[in-house]
């Protein structure tokens, strides 16, 4: 079992772009969200690969996370059958103190920009960027 420790922040401004690396388009479809505290989703990187992810709250900012590669064609079929879908562009960032990404959402969520940092421990300190 993998424990994912992360923190998320709403991004204000464009200062994050100075740290951005190559982007990747992601599509997500939610099969279950908060049913018995589980979140189950399919995530697709178009024309590349796809994953089925199951998450269950662990402690505070952490989740038990189970992630499995699945055939891309099957993921696309699953995604088409989900009613809760989103698309976003993910930008990995070069910032010290954690594994940072910024997600720029599309469609109905197009005004939303989220920064997320994955941490190696609950005690790890982060320096929150100004943006």
Backbone bond lengths (Angstrom), bond angles and torsions (degrees), N, CA, C in turn:
res aa  C-N    CA-C-N  psi(-1)  N-CA   C-N-CA  omega(-1)  CA-C   N-CA-C  phi
1 X - - - 1.451 - - 1.516 108.13 -
2 X 1.312 115.61 136.23 1.445 122.38 179.71 1.525 109.72 -103.44
3 X 1.323 117.23 131.16 1.459 121.78 174.92 1.522 107.27 -99.95
4 X 1.317 116.02 122.67 1.450 122.59 178.97 1.526 107.81 -103.05
5 X 1.335 116.11 118.79 1.464 121.78 178.29 1.518 106.84 -108.74
6 X 1.319 116.79 119.24 1.457 119.26 -176.42 1.519 111.85 -146.85
7 X 1.314 114.16 157.96 1.462 121.84 172.75 1.517 107.67 -131.47
8 X 1.319 115.03 145.42 1.469 121.07 -179.13 1.525 109.80 -124.17
9 X 1.329 113.65 147.87 1.457 120.58 -179.71 1.524 109.25 -139.71
10 X 1.330 115.94 141.93 1.463 120.18 171.68 1.528 107.12 -75.10
11 X 1.331 115.95 133.77 1.461 121.33 -177.53 1.524 109.52 -91.30
12 X 1.315 114.65 133.94 1.463 122.24 175.18 1.528 106.68 -121.89
13 X 1.293 117.72 118.43 1.455 121.09 179.87 1.512 111.99 98.91
14 X 1.327 114.82 -178.98 1.458 120.84 -175.21 1.519 112.72 -118.30
15 X 1.333 118.10 11.89 1.457 121.76 -179.22 1.516 113.89 -59.32
16 X 1.312 117.80 -25.20 1.465 121.93 179.93 1.516 111.95 -63.10
17 X 1.336 117.29 -26.05 1.464 120.75 -176.61 1.526 112.31 -62.31
18 X 1.338 117.38 -24.85 1.464 120.91 178.10 1.532 111.77 -66.21
19 X 1.337 117.67 -17.77 1.461 122.58 -176.76 1.527 112.67 -110.22
20 X 1.341 116.38 -0.05 1.462 120.87 -172.50 1.522 112.59 -76.78
21 X 1.319 114.75 143.20 1.457 123.31 174.84 1.525 108.73 -110.69
22 X 1.311 117.28 -166.31 1.466 121.22 -179.84 1.517 111.05 -51.78
23 X 1.306 115.47 142.09 1.456 120.25 -178.46 1.521 110.96 -98.01
24 X 1.334 114.98 163.28 1.460 120.87 174.09 1.517 108.59 -139.34
25 X 1.326 115.38 134.02 1.457 121.75 175.27 1.514 108.01 -79.28
26 X 1.325 117.05 133.68 1.461 122.06 177.44 1.519 109.47 -129.55
27 X 1.335 115.39 140.62 1.458 122.29 172.05 1.522 106.36 -117.58
28 X 1.326 115.87 137.50 1.458 120.39 178.02 1.513 109.40 -130.23
29 X 1.314 115.15 141.12 1.447 122.04 174.09 1.512 108.36 -130.77
30 X 1.319 116.40 132.90 1.464 120.99 -175.98 1.515 110.13 -99.97
31 X 1.336 114.56 120.84 1.456 120.99 178.46 1.520 110.77 -85.62
32 X 1.324 115.64 -32.88 1.466 121.70 177.37 1.519 107.00 -152.66
33 X 1.313 114.67 135.79 1.449 119.26 178.50 1.517 108.67 -133.44
34 X 1.310 115.05 112.45 1.461 123.05 178.01 1.522 113.45 68.92
35 X 1.325 117.37 25.16 1.456 120.44 171.36 1.523 106.52 -83.32
36 X 1.327 116.98 115.68 1.460 122.12 -174.50 1.535 110.89 53.59
37 X 1.346 115.99 32.81 1.472 124.80 -179.84 1.524 114.45 72.42
38 X 1.316 118.47 4.28 1.460 121.39 176.72 1.518 110.36 -89.38
39 X 1.316 115.75 145.19 1.456 122.38 167.03 1.523 106.17 -119.92
40 X 1.326 115.69 128.26 1.461 121.32 -179.10 1.526 107.01 -125.56
41 X 1.338 115.87 125.45 1.454 119.40 -177.65 1.519 110.71 -141.27
42 X 1.319 113.86 158.28 1.452 121.40 168.73 1.528 105.65 -109.14
43 X 1.336 116.18 134.71 1.467 121.69 177.80 1.519 107.38 -123.48
44 X 1.328 114.81 133.34 1.458 121.04 -175.68 1.524 109.63 -125.63
45 X 1.308 115.83 130.45 1.449 121.67 165.16 1.523 104.42 -101.59
46 X 1.348 116.99 101.03 1.467 120.80 -169.90 1.529 113.66 -48.62
47 X 1.335 113.44 135.74 1.459 124.05 178.09 1.533 113.56 63.68
48 X 1.341 117.02 13.05 1.469 119.48 179.87 1.526 111.78 -126.34
49 X 1.342 117.22 -71.02 1.461 119.71 -177.30 1.526 110.43 -157.87
50 X 1.339 114.85 171.78 1.463 120.32 -177.83 1.523 109.46 -148.68
51 X 1.337 114.57 154.41 1.456 121.29 -178.20 1.522 109.79 -135.57
52 X 1.314 115.04 149.25 1.450 122.74 166.55 1.521 105.69 -105.62
53 X 1.330 116.26 126.17 1.462 120.79 -175.50 1.517 109.86 -123.91
54 X 1.326 115.52 133.47 1.457 122.82 175.29 1.527 107.45 -119.60
55 X 1.341 116.42 129.93 1.463 120.70 179.69 1.518 109.52 -127.98
56 X 1.324 114.02 143.41 1.454 121.59 177.72 1.523 107.28 -140.30
57 X 1.349 118.17 132.88 1.474 119.61 -177.66 1.522 111.90 -55.75
58 X 1.327 114.99 138.36 1.463 121.53 178.84 1.521 110.73 -108.66
59 X 1.339 115.95 -61.10 1.456 119.98 -176.00 1.520 108.24 -168.97
60 X 1.321 118.14 114.20 1.457 120.64 176.68 1.518 112.69 59.03
61 X 1.329 116.05 -113.05 1.466 122.23 -177.57 1.518 112.48 -90.61
62 X 1.310 117.69 25.47 1.467 120.47 -175.88 1.528 110.74 -126.62
63 X 1.325 114.16 152.64 1.455 121.84 176.34 1.517 109.75 -133.78
64 X 1.313 115.67 148.01 1.459 119.71 163.08 1.524 104.28 -75.02
65 X 1.306 116.38 130.26 1.457 119.17 -177.23 1.520 110.18 -130.16
66 X 1.325 114.94 129.95 1.455 122.50 177.25 1.523 106.08 -122.08
67 X 1.324 117.19 122.16 1.457 120.28 -175.49 1.522 109.75 -132.42
68 X 1.348 115.44 133.86 1.453 120.98 -174.68 1.522 110.24 -134.18
69 X 1.311 117.29 132.70 1.457 121.02 171.28 1.524 108.44 -66.35
70 X 1.325 115.92 137.68 1.459 120.49 176.75 1.533 107.97 -132.34
71 X 1.321 117.70 159.18 1.463 119.81 179.49 1.534 111.07 -59.48
72 X 1.313 115.49 134.69 1.461 122.03 -176.53 1.530 112.05 -57.53
73 X 1.317 116.86 -42.18 1.468 120.60 -178.67 1.531 110.85 -62.81
74 X 1.328 116.76 -40.78 1.459 120.52 178.97 1.535 110.44 -68.76
75 X 1.319 116.93 -38.86 1.461 120.48 178.44 1.521 110.99 -61.32
76 X 1.325 116.47 -41.46 1.470 120.15 178.97 1.530 110.94 -62.28
77 X 1.334 116.78 -40.62 1.466 120.34 177.82 1.526 111.08 -64.46
78 X 1.324 116.61 -42.67 1.467 120.71 178.31 1.521 109.50 -62.63
79 X 1.344 116.89 -47.20 1.469 121.85 -178.07 1.532 111.00 -57.50
80 X 1.331 116.16 -41.14 1.461 120.20 -179.89 1.524 112.37 -64.46
81 X 1.327 117.22 -25.88 1.470 121.58 -178.10 1.532 112.93 -90.60
82 X 1.333 118.04 -6.24 1.463 119.60 179.80 1.520 109.91 -85.97
83 X 1.328 115.99 145.04 1.467 119.22 178.52 1.528 111.61 -92.73
84 X 1.318 117.69 -20.14 1.462 121.72 178.30 1.523 108.67 -106.48
85 X 1.340 115.61 96.60 1.464 121.59 -176.23 1.516 109.72 -123.80
86 X 1.330 114.01 154.00 1.458 119.19 173.19 1.516 109.16 -150.33
87 X 1.325 113.78 160.50 1.460 121.88 174.25 1.513 107.24 -130.20
88 X 1.318 115.18 144.57 1.459 119.96 179.82 1.518 108.91 -154.14
89 X 1.316 114.43 159.25 1.452 120.59 172.83 1.513 107.08 -109.01
90 X 1.324 115.83 127.23 1.471 122.31 -177.66 1.526 108.81 -103.73
91 X 1.326 114.27 131.61 1.457 121.83 177.76 1.526 109.10 -118.09
92 X 1.336 118.78 110.00 1.462 119.51 171.53 1.532 108.37 -66.33
93 X 1.327 116.29 143.42 1.466 120.87 -178.91 1.519 110.83 -114.29
94 X 1.301 115.26 149.65 1.452 121.38 173.26 1.526 107.34 -98.53
95 X 1.326 114.67 90.54 1.462 122.23 179.41 1.521 107.05 -138.29
96 X 1.326 116.11 139.12 1.458 118.98 177.88 1.524 109.52 -75.75
97 X 1.321 114.93 165.94 1.465 121.82 177.76 1.516 113.16 74.32
98 X 1.306 117.59 49.62 1.458 120.07 175.11 1.509 112.29 125.80
99 X 1.305 114.94 170.94 1.452 123.59 -179.84 1.527 107.44 -100.33
100 X 1.338 117.06 98.46 1.461 122.96 -173.38 1.523 112.14 -97.65
101 X 1.347 115.55 143.00 1.460 122.69 168.68 1.522 107.86 -138.68
102 X 1.322 115.34 156.60 1.468 121.45 170.76 1.510 106.96 -120.83
103 X 1.333 115.85 130.96 1.457 122.39 176.81 1.521 108.95 -107.74
104 X 1.335 115.89 123.38 1.464 122.81 176.58 1.518 106.43 -107.00
105 X 1.324 115.96 113.21 1.454 121.55 -173.34 1.522 111.64 -83.17
106 X 1.328 115.57 156.22 1.453 122.81 -178.33 1.530 109.76 -120.08
107 X 1.304 116.49 174.47 1.462 121.69 175.99 1.519 112.56 65.04
108 X 1.345 116.04 -135.58 1.464 121.57 -178.04 1.525 112.69 -59.68
109 X 1.320 117.26 -22.86 1.470 121.70 -178.09 1.528 112.21 -103.00
110 X 1.328 118.03 20.69 1.461 121.25 -169.33 1.528 114.99 -63.39
111 X 1.301 118.79 -17.58 1.467 119.60 178.10 1.532 112.12 -86.22
112 X 1.323 117.47 -4.27 1.459 121.70 -175.04 1.527 111.64 -93.59
113 X 1.336 115.31 128.17 1.459 122.81 174.35 1.525 106.26 -131.50
114 X 1.326 116.55 122.02 1.462 122.77 -175.11 1.524 109.81 -121.01
115 X 1.325 116.42 134.24 1.467 121.77 170.02 1.517 106.96 -101.30
116 X 1.321 115.85 138.48 1.465 121.60 179.89 1.518 108.54 -133.30
117 X 1.314 114.92 138.07 1.458 119.54 176.28 1.523 108.07 -125.35
118 X 1.327 116.17 130.88 1.465 121.61 173.32 1.509 107.72 -95.54
119 X 1.314 115.22 134.08 1.455 121.45 -175.64 1.523 110.43 -111.47
120 X 1.315 115.86 155.40 1.460 120.42 -179.14 1.527 112.14 -88.61
121 X 1.348 117.68 -16.57 1.466 120.74 177.68 1.525 109.26 -156.36
122 X 1.328 115.27 162.82 1.461 120.16 178.07 1.522 111.64 -65.89
123 X 1.304 116.68 -26.52 1.463 121.33 -176.14 1.520 113.37 -88.49
124 X 1.314 117.15 -6.08 1.465 119.98 -177.27 1.521 110.29 -64.90
125 X 1.312 116.17 127.28 1.460 121.71 176.83 1.524 109.07 -85.67
126 X 1.321 114.97 145.16 1.461 119.22 174.52 1.517 108.26 -125.68
127 X 1.287 114.09 152.63 1.452 120.62 173.59 1.527 106.44 -104.05
128 X 1.315 115.90 110.68 1.459 120.39 -176.35 1.531 109.02 -71.97
129 X 1.340 117.90 124.53 1.453 120.15 179.21 1.525 112.23 -62.28
130 X 1.317 117.02 156.99 1.475 121.74 -176.75 1.519 113.08 -65.48
131 X 1.324 117.20 -24.40 1.449 120.02 -177.79 1.497 112.28 -85.76
